Amino acid sequence: MTRQKEDEINKDGDIRMNNQKEEPKVVNKNDTSGCDEISLEELKNICEEYRNNAEEYQKKSEEYLKNLKSLKAEFENYRKRERQFRDSFIKSSNRDLILKILPVMDDMDNAILESKKNEVHQSYVEGAELIYRKLLNILEKEGVRQITTLGEKFDPKYHEAMMTISSPDYEDYAIVDELRKGYMLNEEVLRAAQVSVNRWDKNEKER
């Protein structure tokens, strides 16, 4: 075959190849071949199952939330009880310690009074008074305060009558002398004050 014919064949072949066009593929959207067909009833059953599962999960989540709130409340009550126990323990410990300190305060108070009566050197008296005030300030920071007596009416809640006098110079049941100081710890009577009380009934004396 001559070279000229080969060229002609090649040209014809190229022409025929160029004239061959691929036909576009048409996709049928309604074609369900290869897919499982689901009936409407089956679809309803699946939806109903999902709905039931969702309701069950909702009930469980509500139950878990309820239990969580209950546990939180129990924990808060536990913390409250622990805090109250700790505060009560500290208060009780402080109370016992303060009760042991009070006799020392009494001794210092009596020593200061006796020193003034016996005209002890002033520097000693001032030093003792300074120490006494410092101890009293420490107790006051812990909630301790002295019970007032002189000029007050006798009150068995705060005062303990150790002796009585009968004098027209004072009202009936008036406290005329303080024999030992009393102390309060916050709102609690730590130790009642020992006092001397006047008993004078003016009408009875006149009769």
MOSULLIN-V342043 format. One record per residue. RES is the residue in one small letter. SS is DSSP state (H for helix, E for strand, C for the rest). OMEGA is omega in whole degrees, -180 to 180 (* if undefined). Layout:
BEGIN
res;ss;omega
RES;SS;OMEGA
RES;SS;OMEGA
END
This chain:
BEGIN
res;ss;omega
m;C;-176
t;C;-179
r;H;-180
q;H;180
k;H;179
e;H;179
d;H;180
e;H;180
i;H;-180
n;H;179
k;H;179
d;H;180
g;H;180
d;H;-179
i;H;-180
r;H;180
m;H;180
n;H;-179
n;H;180
q;C;-179
k;C;178
e;C;178
e;C;-180
p;C;179
k;C;180
v;C;-179
v;C;178
n;C;-177
k;C;-180
n;C;-178
d;C;-179
t;C;180
s;C;-180
g;C;179
c;C;178
d;C;178
e;C;-180
i;C;-180
s;C;180
l;H;-180
e;H;178
e;H;178
l;H;178
k;H;179
n;H;179
i;H;179
c;H;179
e;H;178
e;H;177
y;H;-180
r;H;178
n;H;178
n;H;179
a;H;179
e;H;179
e;H;178
y;H;178
q;H;178
k;H;180
k;H;180
s;H;177
e;H;178
e;H;178
y;H;179
l;H;179
k;H;179
n;H;179
l;H;178
k;H;179
s;H;178
l;H;179
k;H;179
a;H;178
e;H;180
f;H;178
e;H;177
n;H;177
y;H;179
r;H;179
k;H;179
r;H;179
e;H;179
r;H;178
q;H;178
f;H;180
r;H;179
d;H;179
s;H;180
f;H;179
i;H;180
k;H;180
s;H;179
s;H;178
n;H;-178
r;H;-180
d;H;-180
l;H;-179
i;H;179
l;H;178
k;H;-180
i;H;-175
l;H;177
p;H;177
v;H;177
m;H;178
d;H;-179
d;H;179
m;H;179
d;H;179
n;H;180
a;H;179
i;H;180
l;H;-180
e;H;179
s;H;179
k;H;179
k;H;-176
n;C;177
e;C;175
v;C;-177
h;C;-173
q;H;-178
s;H;177
y;H;-179
v;H;-179
e;H;178
g;H;179
a;H;178
e;H;178
l;H;179
i;H;179
y;H;180
r;H;179
k;H;177
l;H;180
l;H;178
n;H;178
i;H;180
l;H;180
e;H;177
k;H;178
e;C;177
g;C;-179
v;E;174
r;E;-179
q;E;178
i;C;179
t;C;-176
t;C;-173
l;C;-179
g;C;-180
e;C;172
k;E;179
f;C;178
d;C;-177
p;C;178
k;C;-175
y;C;-173
h;E;175
e;E;-177
a;E;179
m;E;178
m;E;179
t;E;173
i;E;177
s;C;-175
s;C;177
p;C;-179
d;C;-178
y;C;176
e;C;178
d;C;-179
y;C;175
a;E;177
i;E;-176
v;E;-179
d;E;178
e;E;-178
l;E;175
r;E;-176
k;C;175
g;C;-175
y;E;174
m;E;171
l;E;-171
n;C;180
e;C;-178
e;E;174
v;E;-179
l;E;177
r;E;-179
a;C;178
a;E;177
q;E;-171
v;E;171
s;E;-171
v;E;176
n;E;174
r;C;-177
w;C;176
d;C;-174
k;H;-179
n;H;-180
e;H;-180
k;H;180
e;H;179
r;C;*
END
